[in-house]
Every structure is written in C-alpha cells, then in structure tokens.
Amino acid sequence: MHFLTKKMMVRLSVVIITHNEERNIERCLESLSGIASEVIVVDSGSTDGTESICRQYGARFVHHDWEGFSCQKNFAETLVTGDWILSLDADEQVGEVLFDSIIELLGKGPHEGEVYSMNRLTNFCGHWIRHCGWYPDTKVRLWQRGTARWEGDVHEQLVFSKPVKTLQLKGDLLHYSYYTLDELATRQAHYYQLAAQEAYAKGRRCGRGALLWKPLWRFLRDYLFRGGFLDGEAGYTVCRMNAHYTFMKYATLRELNVK
C-alpha cells in the first residue's frame, strides 16, 4: 500500500512508536493513506502481529529497545527523511475533517516557524468523551524536522529550539485508548507512580489534607464545571477514575515523603 496518492508541496513523514499494537495499528495506518510520504514505526519488541500489519501497509519497521516515550520518539525522528513530521500514537486515527485539513496544509505548504496542533477525542469503552477534562486535549503533533525534541518521562512534550507560532488544524485525532475499565485503571496505576516520583524528585510535598481535598476537587471540577455529566454514565466513570488517580498520585507522593 502506498500512503501518498498525490503530489504535495512538502514531504510529510509520520512516526509511530509501538509495542504489541495489532488491535490498533491497522486503523492508524489506514487513516494515513494519501497524506504520508513515509511512515516510520519504531517498535520496542512486539510479539503479536504488529510488525506484519505494518509491513503490509508499506511502513518502515525498525526495532529499538525501550528507553522511555521521549527517547523512542526522538530516535524515530533520526530516521525521518521528510521535510515535516506528524507524530501519532498507535491507538490514534486521523479523523476525516483533520485529514482534509492536513491535505490542504500540505497542498499549499506549511511555513517555517509554524507548528500545528489538533484536538484529540478519546473513546472510552465505546463512548466518545467530549467533556470531563479529556476534550479538546489539544496536542502539537506536526512540525518541521530538526526544530524540536521530546522531553519528559510521564507526559512527554515537544520542546522547540526557537520560538514558534502554533496554528490549530480543524478536525479531531481519534484516540481509541481504553477498551475496558480495567485498561484505564492499569494505565493510571502506571502513570500515578511515575507522576509521584517526578514530583518527589522536584521536592514537592503532600500533607494529609491534600489526600481529601485534591481528589474531591478533581471530581467536582471534571464532573460539574467541565461538563462530565453530559457524557452520561461513561462521563461519571471517567470523572470518578480521574479522582482516584489524583488520590493515588498524592498518596504515593506522601509515602515517598515519609520514607
């Protein structure tokens, strides 16, 4: 399968990092048909059908031992040959409106000094979550090669080597992240431990009162003020889990403080 179906002003390289993503990667790759000059997949040792699917779609598949999210993505950029980079996760899909926005951008040519953000819409157990603090979840994902690098261990972010102007693309990046409640709980358990360790390393402390008011505030903020109730039962579950994540993060930080 060839990703690029028409001549563009610039060559766009898409980079994806993977590990056992056979249930997601085909949807991701399918959504790139027509916009990518190349797709580079950096894999940290998949044992399922991820590699086979990627090769069927013509992606360049490269093994690289896991070094953390930022390191994996920075390594992927060293393999890029295109002028501009679009970074995706394996469980993401370029939505139709966003696809058209990218086509339009590539047709006229993006400008040096500009980077491009997009909203991310997450699917939780078959429900699109449009509130709860989960949306619009705006991410910068398209930039000129050689102008940025990823930093951070918990929630990696792009850091640019010089000032840039961020422009918003229309449409959504569709995020199929959580198929079950257990998957959300497992992911949060991983992240709250990393977040607590990062906070501890920065010298942050946690009193007993924070264990009560921080989770309570998180639930009220996400469910009431950010409209989580509008997402129905799924919204309530997400807000409850957000509050649980906050409690566990600060409980873990407090344990680190008293050691």
N, C-alpha and C positions, 0 to 999 in steps of 0.2 A: 504494500500500500504506500502511495506517495502522499505526503502530507500537504505539500504546496501544489495548488492546482492552477494558479495564475501568477503572472509576474508582478512583483511588488517593488516599491521604491527602495526598501531595505530588506536585509535578510534577518529573519527572526529565528532565534534558537530557543527551544523550550527545554528546560531542565527539570527533572523529576527525580526525587530520591525514593527508594523503595526497600521494603523487606516484607516478603510474603503478602503481596497485594493483588493476588489473582482475582479476587471478587470485585475489585475497584478499577484496576488499571486499564482494562479494555474500554470502559466508559470514558475514562480520561483521554485516552489516545484517540478514540473515535471523534471526540469533540474538537480535535486539533486539525482535522482534515481541511486543508485549504488555507491555513494561516502559517504553518511552520515550515521553515527551510530545512530544519533538522530537529530531531528530538533526541536528547541525551538522557538516558536513565542510569543513575548511579545506584547500584544495589549492594546491600551490606550482607548478602548471604542467604537469599531466598531459597527455600526448599520446596516451594509449591510451583505452580505453573506460571509465575510472573515472567520469568525470562522468555519462555516460549511465546507468550502472548505479545511481549514487547518486540521480539524479533519478527513475528508475523506482521506487525504493523510497520516494520522498517525502522524501528528506533535503534539507536546505538546503545548497546547494553554493556555497562562497564562495572566490574566488581571492585568495591573499595571497602575495606574493613571499617566497621562502625567507629566513628570518632566523635559523635555528637551531631546534632542537627546543623549547627552553623558550619562545622568543619566539612560535613558531607556536601552541603550546598556550595561552599567555597571551592571545594575540589571539583565539583561539577562544572563550575564556571571556567576552570582552567582548560576544559575540553571543548569549549564553545568556539565556533568559527564564525558565527553570525555577527551582525552589527549590533543587534539589540537582543535582550534576554527576557523571556517570560518564565517565571518560576511558578511551578504548580506542585501541589501535593498529589499523591496517587489517588486519594479519595475525593479529588475535586474534578469538576467538569465545567468547561466553558459554556455558559448558557447562550441561548440564541441571540439575545439582544447584545450581550457582551461580545459574542463572535462578530456580529456586524460592526460593532464599534472598533474592534481590533482591525478588521479588514479595511475599514475606512481610514484608520490611522496609518496602516502600512501602505495604503494606496497613495496617500499624499505625502507620507514621510514624516516621522516624528522629529522633533527639533533637539539639537544638542542643548543640554542644560535642563531638559524637561524629563520628568519621570511620571509614571501613570499608575493611578490607584483604581481599585474596583471594589465594590461591595461583595461580601461573602454571605450567602444564605445557607444555613445549616439544616440538614434533615436529621431529626431525632426520632427513631423508631417509626419511620414512615410519615412523620409530620414536619412540615416546614415551619421553623421557629422564626417568627418575624419580630419578636419583642424580647423580653427577658434579659436585655443587655447583650444578646447574641447577634443582633442585627441592627445596623448595617455591617458591623465588623469590617470596616474599610481597611484594605491592605494595599501597600505599594508592591506591585509584582512585575512591573515592566520597566526596564531601564536600559541605558546604553552600556554595552560591555566595557569593563575596565574602570567604571566610575564608582563602584560600591562593593562592599563585602558584608557578609552576615556576621553578627556578633550576638552573644548571649547563649546560655545553656537551657533556660526554661522556655521563654518565648523569644525566639531569635528575631532580630530586627536588622534591616538594612541600614548600614552607615555609609554615607556618601563622602567622597574625598573632597568635594567642593559644594558650595550652595547650589540647590536645585529648586526648580519650580514644579510643584506637584499638580497634575491635572487629573480630574476624575473621568473615567470612562463610564458610559452608560451600560446598564445591564449588570447581571449578577454572576459571580463564581459560585457554582452549586457545590455544596460541601456535604458529602454522604459520610459523615463521620461516625455516627452511633446507630447501630442496628438494634441494639438491646440496651436495657438499663444497666446490665452488668458491665457492658463495654464502657459506658460513661463512668461508672464507679471505678473501674480499673484504671482508666486514663487519668481520672482525677487523683487517685491514690499516688500515681507516679508523679504527677505534677506538683501536688501539695508538698511532697517530700523535697523535691528539688527547689521549690519556691521558699520553703522554710530554711533550707540550707543556705540558699543565696542570701536571704535576709539576715541570717545569723552571721554570715561572713562579712556583711556590711555593718555589723554592730547593732542591729535592731533588737529591741527587747519586747516582751509581751507580758503584761500584768494579768491578773485573774479576771478583772472586769472585761478585758478585751475578748475573752472567750465567750462572753454572753452577748455583749452589745454589737460586736463586729458581725457575727453570723446573723443576728436579728436584723441589723440594718441592711445587710446584703439581701435578705429575703424581701423586706419591705420595699427596698429600692427597686429590685428587679421585678417583683410581682405587681406592685401598685404603681410606682412612679414611672417605671419603664414599660408598663403595659403587659406584663407577663400573663395576666388573667385573660387577655384577649386571645391567647393561644390555647385556651381551654385546659383540659386535663394534662396534656403534654407540657403546657406552659407552667402549670403548678409543679409538675415533677421536676422540670428543669430548674426552676427557682429554688425548690427545696434542696436539690443537689448542689446548686451554687452555694447555698448557705452552709451545707455540710462541708463542702470543700474549704470554705473560709474558716470554719471551726477547726478542721483538722490541720490546716496550714498553721494557724496560730497555736494550736495545742502542741504541734510538733516543734514549733519555734520555742515555746515555753520549756519543753523538755530539754532542748539544747541549751537554753539559758541557765537551767538549774544544775546541769552536769558539772 
